[in-house]
């Protein structure tokens, strides 16, 4: 899928388990669809369905308030017969990237200073080298979502991957959030596959290979 914003576009190929969310959809309709999806995945209790649905909508609303340009919900079965739920949100943030080759390391140093208790690293992904931070945080759960008056809170783990855009002053921030902390090791390859599906370049159009050379673009003319 292509994600267009006021900033440069990027392309995203989601792995199995991820479902893109219509950000303009009514929240009530969205929550009903999550419940319906849980029926199809596994025989889970009504309490767990409610908890997953509340967590998904709470995380989504928080991401939207922060300016997310894409949000995907992820539901995967666990070995224990339950369902683990996570949310992947993507943000394009304008930042000073020069000198570009040092951005991931500089960002990692800033993250370490800001959150001394977080796990911070610099890692290589398909779309480029990135600063990565994982931390636990408490997020509010509005009582209106689950009936009782007042508000509660839940602890979630958040993994943020900061990838500098190759030719514009923007950083693509991929933020994965889950309350299933006991499933964290199982989440890591799933999230890695999602990050690997991000590209700053449009998909190759193989149909162009069948065109005569005079119809190729200028770069392909120059380099054969």
C-alpha positions as CSV (number, residue, x, y, z in Angstrom):
1,X,0.0,0.0,0.0
2,X,1.1,3.6,-0.6
3,X,0.8,6.1,2.2
4,X,0.5,9.7,1.0
5,X,0.8,12.6,3.4
6,X,2.0,16.2,3.1
7,X,5.5,14.9,3.7
8,X,7.1,12.4,1.2
9,X,5.2,9.2,0.5
10,X,6.3,5.8,1.6
11,X,5.2,2.3,0.7
12,X,4.2,-0.4,3.1
13,X,3.8,-4.2,2.7
14,X,2.2,-5.6,5.8
15,X,3.0,-9.2,6.9
16,X,0.3,-11.7,7.9
17,X,-1.5,-10.8,11.1
18,X,-1.5,-7.0,10.5
19,X,-4.7,-5.3,9.3
20,X,-4.7,-1.6,8.3
21,X,-7.2,0.5,10.1
22,X,-9.5,3.0,8.4
23,X,-8.6,6.1,10.5
24,X,-11.8,7.9,9.4
25,X,-14.1,5.0,10.6
26,X,-16.5,5.5,13.5
27,X,-14.9,4.1,16.7
28,X,-18.0,2.0,17.6
29,X,-18.0,0.3,14.2
30,X,-14.2,-0.3,14.5
31,X,-14.5,-1.9,17.9
32,X,-17.3,-4.2,16.6
33,X,-15.1,-5.3,13.8
34,X,-12.3,-6.2,16.2
35,X,-14.7,-8.4,18.2
36,X,-15.9,-10.0,15.0
37,X,-12.3,-10.7,14.0
38,X,-11.6,-12.3,17.4
39,X,-14.5,-14.7,16.8
40,X,-12.8,-15.9,13.6
41,X,-9.3,-16.3,15.2
42,X,-9.9,-18.4,18.3
43,X,-12.4,-19.4,21.0
44,X,-11.5,-16.8,23.6
45,X,-13.4,-15.6,26.6
46,X,-15.8,-12.6,26.5
47,X,-13.5,-10.9,29.0
48,X,-10.4,-11.3,26.8
49,X,-12.3,-10.0,23.8
50,X,-13.4,-6.9,25.7
51,X,-9.8,-6.3,27.0
52,X,-8.3,-6.7,23.5
53,X,-10.9,-4.3,22.0
54,X,-10.4,-1.7,24.7
55,X,-6.6,-1.9,24.4
56,X,-6.8,-1.6,20.6
57,X,-9.0,1.5,20.6
58,X,-7.2,3.2,23.4
59,X,-3.8,2.8,21.7
60,X,-5.3,4.0,18.4
61,X,-6.8,7.1,19.9
62,X,-3.4,7.9,21.5
63,X,-1.6,7.5,18.2
64,X,-4.1,9.7,16.3
65,X,-3.7,12.4,18.9
66,X,0.1,12.3,18.1
67,X,-0.5,12.6,14.3
68,X,-0.2,9.0,13.1
69,X,-0.4,8.7,9.3
70,X,-0.9,4.9,9.3
71,X,-2.2,2.5,12.0
72,X,-2.4,-1.3,11.8
73,X,-3.9,-3.7,14.3
74,X,-2.2,-7.0,14.8
75,X,-3.8,-10.1,16.4
76,X,-1.8,-13.3,16.6
77,X,-2.6,-16.6,18.5
78,X,-0.2,-17.7,21.2
79,X,0.9,-21.1,22.3
80,X,-1.2,-20.8,25.3
81,X,-4.4,-20.6,23.2
82,X,-5.0,-16.9,23.8
83,X,-4.7,-13.9,21.5
84,X,-1.9,-11.3,21.6
85,X,-2.8,-7.9,20.3
86,X,-0.6,-5.0,19.2
87,X,-0.8,-1.8,17.3
88,X,1.7,-0.5,14.7
89,X,1.6,3.3,14.0
90,X,3.7,5.2,11.6
91,X,4.6,8.9,11.9
92,X,6.5,11.3,9.6
93,X,8.3,13.9,11.6
94,X,10.3,16.8,10.3
95,X,13.8,16.8,11.9
96,X,17.3,18.1,11.3
97,X,19.1,15.1,9.9
98,X,22.5,16.5,8.9
99,X,25.0,15.0,8.8
100,X,22.8,12.1,7.7
101,X,25.2,9.3,8.4
102,X,25.3,10.1,12.1
103,X,21.5,10.6,12.7
104,X,20.7,7.1,14.2
105,X,23.6,7.2,16.7
106,X,22.8,10.8,17.7
107,X,19.1,9.9,18.1
108,X,20.0,6.9,20.2
109,X,22.1,9.1,22.5
110,X,19.2,11.5,22.9
111,X,16.8,8.7,23.7
112,X,19.1,7.3,26.3
113,X,19.4,10.7,28.0
114,X,15.6,11.2,27.9
115,X,14.7,7.7,29.1
116,X,17.6,6.2,31.2
117,X,15.5,3.1,32.0
118,X,14.7,2.2,28.4
119,X,16.5,-0.2,26.1
120,X,18.2,1.7,23.2
121,X,20.1,0.4,20.2
122,X,21.1,1.3,16.7
123,X,20.1,-1.5,14.2
124,X,20.0,-2.1,10.5
125,X,16.6,-2.7,8.8
126,X,15.6,-3.1,5.1
127,X,14.7,0.6,4.8
128,X,17.9,1.7,6.5
129,X,19.8,2.1,9.8
130,X,17.6,3.2,12.6
131,X,17.6,4.2,16.3
132,X,15.5,1.8,18.3
133,X,14.0,2.2,21.8
134,X,11.9,-0.1,23.9
135,X,10.2,0.9,27.1
136,X,7.2,0.3,29.4
137,X,4.7,3.0,30.1
138,X,1.3,3.4,31.7
139,X,-1.5,4.6,29.4
140,X,-5.0,5.7,30.5
141,X,-8.1,3.6,29.7
142,X,-11.2,5.8,29.6
143,X,-14.0,4.3,31.6
144,X,-16.4,5.2,28.8
145,X,-14.9,2.4,26.7
146,X,-15.8,-0.3,29.1
147,X,-18.8,0.9,31.1
148,X,-17.7,1.9,34.6
149,X,-17.4,5.5,35.4
150,X,-13.9,7.1,35.8
151,X,-10.7,6.0,34.2
152,X,-8.1,3.3,34.7
153,X,-4.6,2.6,33.3
154,X,-2.7,-0.2,31.8
155,X,1.0,-1.0,31.4
156,X,2.1,-1.4,27.8
157,X,5.4,-2.0,26.1
158,X,6.3,0.3,23.2
159,X,9.0,-0.3,20.6
160,X,9.9,2.8,18.5
161,X,12.1,2.6,15.4
162,X,13.3,5.9,14.0
163,X,14.4,5.7,10.3
164,X,15.8,8.8,8.6
165,X,14.3,9.5,5.2
166,X,17.0,9.2,2.5
167,X,16.3,12.5,0.7
168,X,14.0,14.7,2.8
169,X,14.2,16.3,6.3
170,X,11.9,13.8,7.8
171,X,12.1,10.8,10.1
172,X,9.8,7.9,9.7
173,X,8.9,6.7,13.2
174,X,7.4,3.2,13.4
175,X,5.8,2.6,16.9
176,X,4.6,-0.8,18.0
177,X,2.6,-0.9,21.2
178,X,1.3,-4.0,23.0
179,X,0.0,-4.8,26.5
180,X,1.0,-8.5,26.1
181,X,4.4,-8.1,27.8
182,X,4.7,-11.9,28.4
183,X,4.6,-12.4,24.7
184,X,7.4,-9.9,24.0
185,X,9.9,-12.3,22.6
186,X,7.3,-13.6,20.2
187,X,6.5,-10.1,19.0
188,X,10.0,-9.2,18.0
189,X,10.2,-11.2,14.7
190,X,6.6,-10.1,13.8
191,X,7.5,-6.4,14.3
192,X,10.8,-6.9,12.4
193,X,8.9,-8.3,9.4
194,X,6.6,-5.2,9.5
195,X,9.5,-2.8,9.6
196,X,11.1,-4.8,6.7
197,X,8.0,-4.0,4.6
198,X,8.6,-0.3,4.7
199,X,10.1,1.3,1.6
200,X,10.8,4.8,0.5
201,X,10.8,3.7,-3.1
202,X,7.8,2.7,-5.2
203,X,7.3,-1.0,-6.0
204,X,9.1,-2.1,-9.2
205,X,6.7,-2.2,-12.2
206,X,7.8,-5.3,-14.0
207,X,5.5,-4.5,-16.9
208,X,8.0,-1.8,-17.9
209,X,10.5,-4.4,-18.8
210,X,8.4,-5.4,-21.8
211,X,8.4,-1.9,-23.3
212,X,10.9,-1.0,-26.1
213,X,14.0,0.8,-25.0
214,X,12.8,4.2,-26.3
215,X,10.0,4.1,-23.7
216,X,12.4,3.4,-20.7
217,X,13.0,6.2,-18.3
218,X,16.2,8.3,-18.5
219,X,18.1,6.4,-15.8
220,X,17.4,3.0,-17.4
221,X,18.5,4.5,-20.8
222,X,21.7,5.7,-19.3
223,X,22.6,2.5,-17.5
224,X,21.1,-0.1,-19.8
